[in-house]
């Protein structure tokens, strides 16, 4: 049934876990009929409005209390410039506003970018976070709207961040001061660089290189993967601390994970290859090697339910935990399968698709089994009862990764079940994370009485709401198979063959 416009989510109660068990092992239990699709689309269009209303609610709180600041504080209505004061929430939200057809808000934000956004006063920033949120946000806004103001500011930011690549090993520093160009690694890593950080800059710098016609942005950022390929372990899985000050660089720990510190490295292996029109085999080779290594060494099933998960491995010993961050892998594996050079019907692609679907069911259970219907930061798998909330990690930071996989799997397989799961999770967020002006993180997902925290990350608007919306949007122009690639902050940009075709067509038109 379509969802009524005046639905009240304040009394919604989670339905509990262990439903949809036929999806546990990643098989496809039902044939999808045209009739099912039609019904699903009609219902999705009504749900889509509620997700847009959530964005309107969060955006109006930001607009009213913190416009141009990095973040609005959802409980106190205060502001925070925790990213150095570069309008992080605004810039990160631009393409979400565009895709939800909130054009009035989009153009007001564009005016701020054009007239007020400055990087001159900003000191030391995370190269990774600033690249994926701010540079990615500006480039995606440019790609969708064609407005030059976004590209001008993206180039100003990009050339400042690019100084991080001035290092003999080629593996970028993790910090750069935007105002004076000083570079460094962050302190708590013992002077090491984090592999997911310097391995997740390439989609953005390659797009910038193409847009402003400065090749070095591409070649220097791509060089990272050539260096990594040279020091790649046999299983294709990379420890996450790297001594980037030594030449050649070397690994500074022996921790393997698809969660924090490594996650998006593997994502960009596949996505750089897709961005370039599948013409650069190195990236796909590294991706397939890593996915083989993951299946051989880290893929596990829980007891008693047989939930599929990716464990960590520390110094050769398995740690049966999984970060919520790992939930992006369901979608990545599916995208890898549908673009496999061996073909979707190949044994490898079918294995990867099945693993991706199974992982995504596990991630859905990480939500459904909690009292709030919302997942914790990570879970620990325990023989006898599948999983517990990870020690010291009962919080939910408004993260998007499970919804990213719901969106990708729905886009590729058309199975309406992913819309059902996404809708349940959306209602849980409405019920437990909403404040009078925005949304806030949760201190513990096991407690239904605790009010939300005074914190809303920019990725809630950039990613979480965007994926939940696109999942329920049958009419979107977004096309992850033929047209677009999403950066790791959910900023979609056209792939290079599509940009080239559009440019050629423009030249042919008198």
N, C-alpha and C positions, 0 to 999 in steps of 0.2 A: 504493500500500500504506500502511496505517496505520503510524505511526512507533513502534517499540517503546519502552516506558517506560524501559528501561535504556540507551538510545542514548548512546554515548560520542562527544562532539563534538571531543575533543582531537586526533583524527587526521584530521579532515575536511580535504579539500583543495579549493580553488576549481576550478571546471570551466572557467574561462576565458571570454573574451568572444566576441562575434560569433555567438552562438547565438540562436535565435528571430528570425532576420533578417526573417521575414515581418511582424514588428510595427514595423519601422523607420519607415515613413511614416505610421503611425497608422491604417491601415485595420484592418478586423475580419476576419482571415483565416478564422475558423471559425464555424460555426453552433453555438450552445451548446444541447446537448440535455438533457432532464430526467435522463437516465442519467448524463451527465457531471457534472451538478450534485450528484446523489446521491453519486457516488463522491468528488467533491471535498470535500463536506461531511463525509463519514466520515473521510477522511484529515485534514481540517483539525482536527477535534475531537481527534485524537491529537497533532497539532502544537501546538495551543493549550495543552496541559498542559506542554509544554516551555518555552513562553514564560512561562507562569505560574511555572514552577520558576525561571526566570531572575529574575523579579520577587521571588520568595521569597528567592533567594540575595542579591540586592542589598539588599532590605529588611532581612533579618536582620543583615547587616553593619552597616547604618545603625543598626538598633535596638540592637545590642549595643555598638557603639563610639561612636555619635554622636547618640543619640536626643535630639531637641530642638535640636540644632545645625543650622547651615545645610547643611553637607556632611560626609560621611565621606570620609577619604582612603583610596583602595582598596589602596594598596601598604603604607603605614606603619600603617594602622588608626587614624590620628590624626583630628582634627576641624578644621573650618574654619568660622569665622563671617564669611565674606567678604561676606555680605549684611546685616551689621549685627546678626546674631543674632536672627532671627525664624523659626527652624525652616523655612527655605525648602524643603529636600528633603521634609520631612514634609508641609507644606501643599501642595506641588506634586504629591505622590503620592496624596493622599486619594482622588480619584475613580478612579485606577487600581486602588487596593486594592478599592474598591467594585465596579468593573466586573469584576474578576477573582474576585469572591466571596471575598476575603480579609477577611471581616467582623471576625474577632477582632482583626486588626491595625488595621483601620479604627477600631473603637471605642476601642482603646487610644490611637490617635492623636487621636481626638476628645477624649478626656479631657485630653490634653496641651493641645490647643487651648483647651478650656474653662477649664482651671485654671492654665495656665502661659504661654500665648502673650500677650506684651505688646509694644506698640509704643512705650511711654513712653521707653525708653532708646535708641531707634534714631535716629541722626543722618541725614546726607544719603544719600538713596537715588536710584536711577534711577526716575523716575516710570513709565516704560514697563515696565522689567523687573519692578518690584514690582507693577504693575497686572496684567500678564499671568500672572505666576507665582503671586503670593500672593493678590491680590484675586480673580483668576480661579479659583484653586484652592479658596478658601473658598466662593465663590458656587456653584461646581459641586458641591462636597460638600454644600452646603445644598440645592441643587436636587434631588439624587438621594436624600438621606437625610431631608430635612425637619427636620433637627436645628437648633434655634434657636441653639445655641452658635456654629455656623458663620456665621450671618447677623449675630449680635452682633459677632463679631470682624471680619467683612468690613466692617461699617458703621464700626467704630472706625478701621480702616485706610483705608477709602474717604474718610472725611471729612478725614483728614490729607492724603492724596494730592491731594484735590480743590483744595487751596490753589494747586496749580500752574496752575489755570485763571484765577487772578486776575492777568490781564495784559491791557492795552488791546486788543492785536490779537486776543485770544481763543485764540491758538495756544499751548498750555500750555508752561510752562518744563520743562526736561528733568530737573531735580533738585528735590527738596524734602526738608527735614529733618523727619522724622516727629515729633521731640520738640518743636521750636519753630516749625515752619511756615515757616522761611526758604526762599526759592526762588531758583533760578539756572539758567543753562544750563551744560553741562559745558565745561571749559576747552579741550580739544583741537580743538573745532570752530570756534575763532575767535569764540566768543560766539554762534554760530548755533544754531538748533534743527534737529533731524533729522526729516525729514518722516514717516518710518515710526514715530517715537516718539509724536508728538502725534496721529498718524492711526490709532493702534492702542490706543485707550483706551475706545472708544465701546460695544462690546458689553458690557463690564464695568460701566461707569457707567450705562448704560441699564437693565441688569438690576437693579443696586442701587437705582436710582430707583424702579423698579416694586416691588421687594421691601420697601422701607422707606417708600414713598410720599412721596419728596422729589423733585419734578419737576426741580429745578434740576440735579441730577446728570445728567439726560438732556439738557436743553436746552443747558447750557454745553458739554458734550462734543460734542453734535451740531453746534453752531455752527462748530466747526473745519471741517466739510465745506462749510458755506455760504460761509465765507471762502475756502477753497481753490477752490471752484467759480467764485468771482468773479475769481480770479487765474489760472485754469486756462489753460495753453498750448493752442493750437489742436488739437494731436494728443492731448490728454488725458493726456500723460506729464509727470510732475513732477520737476524737478531736486530733489536731496535736501537741500541746505542752505537754510534759510529764515531770514531776518531777522525773528524774531518779536517783537522789541522795537520795531519801527517799525510805524506804522499809516498806510496799509495795509501789511501785510507784503510782502516781496519776496524773490525767489530770490537766493541768494548764490553759486551755482555753476551750471554747465551740464552736470551729469552725470545721465544717465538710466540706470536699471538696474531689474531686477526682483529683484536680489540685496540684499545688506546695505544698510541705510539707507533703502530705499524699499519693499521687498517687501510687508510686511503692510498698508501703506496700501491697496494694490489689493485685497488679501484682504478688508479690512473694508468696502470699498465694496459688494461683493457680499453679505457676511455680515450687515451692519447691515440691509440691505434684506430679507434672508431672516428675520432675527430679528423684525422688525416685521410679519411676515405679508405682505410684498411690497406694502405700501400707501404707501411713501414713495419716489416715483419718482426723486428727486434722486440717491440712491445708486446705483441701477441704471443711470441715465443716465451717471454718471461712470465706472462700471465698464465699460460697453459702449464708451464713447468711448476709454478707456485701452486696452482690448483691441484695438480697431481700430488705434490708434496703434502698439501693439506689433507687430501683423501687418504694418503698412505700413513700419515703420522698423527693427525690431530682430530680426525672425525670420529665421534663417539655416539653411542646411544644410551639413554638413561634407563634405569630400572625403577619401577616396573613398566612404565608406559611406552618405552621405546622411542622417546623424544630424541631427535637428532641434534647434536650440538658440536661446536668446534672448541676443543679444549685449548689451553695454553700449554707450553712446554718450557720449563725453566731448568737449565743445566741438564737437559736430557730426561727430566722427570715431568710427567703430566700433572697439570693442575686442572682439575675438572670444574673450572669456572667459565662463565661466558658473560662478557660485557654486553649491555644493551647496544653499545656501539657496533658489535658484531652483526647485529640484525640487518645491516645493509647488505650482507653477503647473500641473502636469499635472492634479492633483486639482481645483484651483480652476476651471480652464477647463471640466472635465467637469461640475462642479456648476453652473457658470454656464449651460452648454448645457442641462442637464436642467431648469433652472428658467427658461429664456429665455421672456419674455413673448410672443415670436413663435412659440414652440412648438419642441420638440426636433427636429422634422423641417424646420424652417426652414433656409435656406442658412447663416445666421449661426451657429446652434447646431451644425449639422453641421461647419462649419469649425472652430469652437472645440473641439468634441469630438475631432476628428481631430488638431488641433494638440496637445491635451492628452495624447492617447494616444502620439503620436510623441515628445513631450518626455519622457514617463515611460519610454519605451524607452531614450532617450538616458541618462537618469539611472540606469537599470538597468545600462547599459554602463559608466557611471562606476564602478560597483562591480565588475562581472564582469571587466573588463579589467585590474584591479589584481592584483598578486601575492597580496595578502591577501583579495581578493574584497570589499574595502571601499573606499569612495570617498574621495578627497582633498577638502580644503576648497574648492578650485575647480580647474577645468581650463581650459587654453588651447587653443583650436581652431587647428590647423595644417594648411594644405593638404598633402595627400599621405598623412597618417596620422591623420586625424580629430582627436585631441586628445592633449595631454600633461598631466601634473600641473602645476598652476600654479606659477609661480616663487615660492619661499618659502611654499608652501601644501601640503606633503605630508601634513599631519596630518588626523586624523579625531577630532572632539570628541564622538563618540557622537550625532551629529545625526539627526533623525527625518524630514526633509522628503520623501525618496524614499518612505518607508514610508507616510507620510500620503497620498501620491498613489496608491500601490498599494491602500491601504484604500478610498479614495473611488472609484477606478475599478472595483475589484472590487465594491463595494457597488452601484454604478450599473449596470455592464454584466454582472456575474456571470461574467466570463471567468476561469476558474481559473488562467490564466497568471500573474496578479498574485500569487496565493498561492505559485506556484512561485518567482517572483523573490524574494518576501519571505522565503520559507523558506531560500533560498540565502544571503541577506544575514544572516538571523538566525544561521545556522550559522557564518558567518564571524565574527560578533561573539562567539559562544560560544568559538570556537577562538582568536581573537587578542586579545580585550579582557577576558576574565574573569580576575579575581584570586581569592585565597583567600577574600576577604570581600565582593567587589562586582565592579564592572567599571571599566575605566579607558580614557581616551582613547589614541589611538595617535600617536606622533611622526611616523612615516612609513608610509603604506599600501603602500609599495613594498618593505618589509622584513618578512619573515615571522619573523625571529628576535628582534626587539626586544620586550622586555616592555612591557605597558601603562604609561602614565603614572600618576602619583599624583593623579588628578583625575577626578571623576565629577560632571558637571553635573546639577542637579535635573531638567533636561528629559529625561535618559535614562529616568527612571522616569515622569515626567509624560507624555511624548510617544512616545519611541522604542519602549519596551516596550508601551505602550498600543496604538499603531497596529499593531504586529506581532501583538499578541494579537487585536485586533478583526478584523484581516484573516483570521485563522484561526478566528473565532468565529461559526458560523452561527446561534447561538441568542441573540445579543445583543439587548437592548432598544433599543440606539442606532439611531436612524433619521434620517439626514441629509436625507431628502427631505420628511418629514412632521412631524418632532417636534423635532429638535435642531439646534443650531448650535454648532460648536466654536470657541472662541477660538483665538488664534494659538499658545497653549501647550497645545493639545489638551484644553482643559477644556470638555466638552459641557454645554450648558444648554438647557432647553426654550425654544422660540420663544414669543413672546407670545400668539398665538392658542391654543396648547396650554395655557399657564398660565391664560389667561382661561376656557377651557372647563372646566378642572379646578375652578377657583374657583366657577364658576356651578353645576356639578354638586354641589359641596359644599353650596351654599346651598339647593339643591332637595331635598337629602336630609334628612329630619326627624331 
